[in-house]
């Protein structure tokens, strides 16, 4: 007698088949429900906001498919996409480093401006103090010498 044990004859095999059928039905039902949701949202918002026409169910499903094509990645993952997900973006990293360098340059300029302002304030305070103590006398002496030179 031949052993006619097929994978679908065992209880484990039957459960796997039912799971697969259930997943397929769930995906198909979910797709149709998303199409219905897109249609309802479109018909509720777009005609009032933008004056666009009302769409049918199949047009809503088409809009959903179009958005999937335009905005989601289709197909399986490759090594390149895995690297991108891990954050290996050489161009983006280079741009970030350039922006960081420019930011640091600008930060240093502003820091030096503030430092120079503080130094200038200190210098002005010293000048005012000097002028009060000695500067006026020097100026008056210079003024007298200039007047004397002009007279002769």
C-alpha positions, 0 to 999 in steps of 0.5 A, a space after each residue: 500500500 502506498 503512503 498517500 499522506 499529502 501535506 493537506 491531509 494532515 491537520 497542520 497542513 489544513 491549518 496552514 492552508 486556512 491561514 493562507 486563505 484567511 490572510 488573502 481574504 483579509 488583504 483583499 477585504 482591506 484593499 476594498 475597504 481602503 478604496 471605500 474610505 478613499 472614495 468617502 473622504 474624497 467626496 466629503 472633502 475635495 468637492 467642498 475645498 477644491 471644487 473637484 468632482 465626486 468620484 465613484 468607488 472604482 475611481 477611489 480605488 484607482 486613487 488609492 493605487 496611484 498614491 501607493 505607486 507615487 508615495 510608497 515603495 513597491 516591491 521587495 527590499 534590496 541591499 541598497 534599501 536596507 543600507 538606506 534604512 540603516 542610515 547609510 546616506 553618503 550624500 545626506 551625511 556630506 550635506 549635514 556635515 557642510 551645514 554643521 561647518 557653516 553653522 559653526 562658522 556663523 556661531 563663531 562670528 557671532 561669538 566674536 562679535 559679542 566678545 568684541 562688543 564687550 571689549 569695546 565697552 570695556 575700552 570705552 569705559 576706560 577711555 571715559 575714565 582716562 578723559 575724566 582724569 587726564 584727557 581734558 588736561 592734555 586736550 587743553 595743553 594741545 589747544 593752547 599750543 595750537 593757538 600759540 602756533 597760529 599766533 606766530 
